[in-house]
Amino acid sequence: WQHYLASSLFVISVSVDARGTRNRGSKFLFDIRGAGFASAELEDQIDSLGQLAQLQYVNKSCIAAIGWDHGAGLALQMLGHHDNVNNTYFDTAVAVAPITDYHYYDAAYTERFLGIKSEQTSENYKLKYTTSTVLSWQKFSSVSTSTLNFLPIQTTITG
């Protein structure tokens, strides 16, 4: 998909290997484990957007985040991130089958990064899950939907 966009529609496609990405060693993979999904991984994505926006050949009014599954939830978190206030970096997200609340997601995947409930204090456990939940972000709960361009796509099967 991104190769098609880049080759046929004159779109710049950027894929970021943020902390938490596979094949870069255990430390890199599990660096997000302590604070949850809305931490280092999200900071890396926002930093990448900042770097992208500084390139003179990039049309800053045409930047969008596109993600699938966990990446879709991440695209939404980026859209609602406090560093993207007033849509500093971008105002459009396409989210295919987004994970909006990790309380209801695949336990094996979620516990790998957020930890197992029995191994944590109740407050720490709740905090990690709450901060990883897209709908807890202030921008989504208080902003007028007219300021965001958001295309949710739900599938009947993922994987």
C-alpha positions as CSV (number, residue, x, y, z in Angstrom):
1,W,0.0,0.0,0.0
2,Q,2.6,2.5,1.0
3,H,4.8,1.6,-2.0
4,Y,1.8,2.2,-4.3
5,L,1.2,5.6,-2.8
6,A,4.8,6.6,-3.1
7,S,5.2,5.4,-6.7
8,S,1.9,6.3,-8.2
9,L,0.5,9.3,-6.3
10,F,3.6,11.3,-5.4
11,V,3.3,10.6,-1.7
12,I,6.2,10.5,0.7
13,S,5.7,7.3,2.8
14,V,7.6,7.1,6.1
15,S,7.7,4.1,8.4
16,V,9.2,4.6,11.8
17,D,10.8,1.8,13.9
18,A,10.0,3.3,17.2
19,R,11.0,1.8,20.5
20,G,8.9,-1.4,21.0
21,T,9.6,-2.5,17.4
22,R,10.9,-6.1,16.8
23,N,14.2,-7.1,15.4
24,R,16.3,-4.5,17.2
25,G,17.1,-6.4,20.3
26,S,15.3,-7.1,23.6
27,K,16.1,-3.7,25.2
28,F,14.6,-1.8,22.2
29,L,11.6,-4.1,22.1
30,F,10.7,-4.0,25.8
31,D,11.7,-0.3,26.4
32,I,8.1,0.5,26.4
33,R,7.2,-2.1,29.0
34,G,7.5,0.1,32.1
35,A,5.2,2.9,31.3
36,G,2.8,1.5,28.7
37,F,2.0,2.2,25.1
38,A,1.6,6.0,25.5
39,S,5.2,6.5,26.4
40,A,8.5,6.0,24.6
41,E,7.0,4.6,21.5
42,L,4.6,7.5,21.1
43,E,7.4,10.0,21.8
44,D,9.5,8.4,19.1
45,Q,6.6,8.8,16.6
46,I,6.0,12.4,17.6
47,D,9.7,13.2,17.3
48,S,9.7,11.7,13.8
49,L,6.8,13.9,12.8
50,G,8.8,16.9,14.0
51,Q,11.8,15.9,11.9
52,L,9.5,15.2,8.9
53,A,7.8,18.6,9.2
54,Q,11.2,20.4,9.1
55,L,12.1,19.0,5.6
56,Q,11.6,21.8,3.1
57,Y,10.2,19.4,0.4
58,V,7.4,18.2,2.7
59,N,4.0,19.9,2.4
60,K,3.2,20.3,6.1
61,S,-0.5,20.7,5.5
62,C,-0.7,17.2,3.9
63,I,0.8,15.0,6.6
64,A,-1.4,12.1,7.9
65,A,-0.8,9.1,10.1
66,I,-2.1,5.7,9.0
67,G,-2.1,2.6,11.1
68,W,-3.6,-0.8,11.5
69,D,-4.4,-2.6,14.7
70,H,-1.9,-1.3,17.4
71,G,-0.6,1.1,14.8
72,A,-4.1,2.5,14.3
73,G,-4.4,3.2,18.0
74,L,-1.0,4.8,17.9
75,A,-2.0,7.0,15.0
76,L,-5.0,8.2,17.1
77,Q,-2.8,8.8,20.1
78,M,-0.5,10.8,17.9
79,L,-3.4,12.9,16.7
80,G,-4.5,13.5,20.3
81,H,-1.0,14.0,21.7
82,H,-0.3,17.3,23.7
83,D,2.6,18.0,21.3
84,N,0.2,18.1,18.5
85,V,-1.9,20.8,20.0
86,N,-3.6,22.9,17.4
87,N,-2.6,20.2,14.9
88,T,1.0,21.3,15.0
89,Y,2.3,18.3,13.0
90,F,-0.8,16.9,11.3
91,D,-4.6,16.8,11.5
92,T,-5.5,13.6,9.8
93,A,-5.4,10.0,10.9
94,V,-6.6,6.8,9.2
95,A,-7.2,4.0,11.7
96,V,-7.8,0.5,10.5
97,A,-9.2,-1.7,13.3
98,P,-7.8,0.5,16.1
99,I,-7.2,-0.8,19.6
100,T,-8.8,1.9,21.6
101,D,-8.8,0.1,25.0
102,Y,-6.3,-2.5,26.0
103,H,-8.5,-3.9,28.7
104,Y,-10.4,-5.6,26.0
105,Y,-7.6,-6.7,23.7
106,D,-5.5,-9.9,23.3
107,A,-4.1,-10.7,26.8
108,A,-0.8,-12.3,25.5
109,Y,0.1,-9.2,23.5
110,T,-1.1,-6.7,26.0
111,E,0.6,-8.4,29.0
112,R,3.9,-8.6,27.1
113,F,4.2,-4.8,27.2
114,L,1.9,-3.7,30.0
115,G,2.7,-6.5,32.4
116,I,0.6,-9.1,34.3
117,K,-1.9,-7.7,36.8
118,S,-0.7,-10.0,39.6
119,E,2.9,-8.7,39.3
120,Q,2.0,-5.1,39.8
121,T,0.4,-2.8,42.3
122,S,-3.3,-2.0,41.5
123,E,-2.5,1.7,41.0
124,N,0.4,1.0,38.6
125,Y,-1.6,-1.5,36.6
126,K,-4.6,0.9,36.3
127,L,-2.3,3.8,35.3
128,K,-0.6,1.9,32.5
129,Y,-3.8,0.6,31.0
130,T,-5.5,4.0,31.4
131,T,-2.7,6.0,29.7
132,S,-2.6,3.5,26.9
133,T,-6.3,4.0,26.2
134,V,-7.0,6.3,23.3
135,L,-10.3,7.6,24.6
136,S,-8.7,8.9,27.8
137,W,-6.8,11.5,25.8
138,Q,-8.3,15.0,26.4
139,K,-8.3,16.0,22.8
140,F,-10.7,13.2,22.0
141,S,-13.0,13.8,24.9
142,S,-13.2,17.6,24.7
143,V,-12.4,18.7,21.1
144,S,-15.0,19.5,18.5
145,T,-14.8,16.8,15.8
146,S,-14.7,19.5,13.2
147,T,-11.0,20.1,14.0
148,L,-9.9,16.5,13.3
149,N,-9.9,14.6,10.1
150,F,-10.3,11.0,11.2
151,L,-11.2,8.0,9.1
152,P,-12.0,4.9,11.2
153,I,-12.1,1.6,9.3
154,Q,-13.4,-1.5,11.0
155,T,-12.6,-5.0,9.6
156,T,-14.4,-8.2,10.1
157,I,-11.1,-10.0,10.7
158,T,-7.6,-8.9,11.5
159,G,-4.2,-10.5,11.1
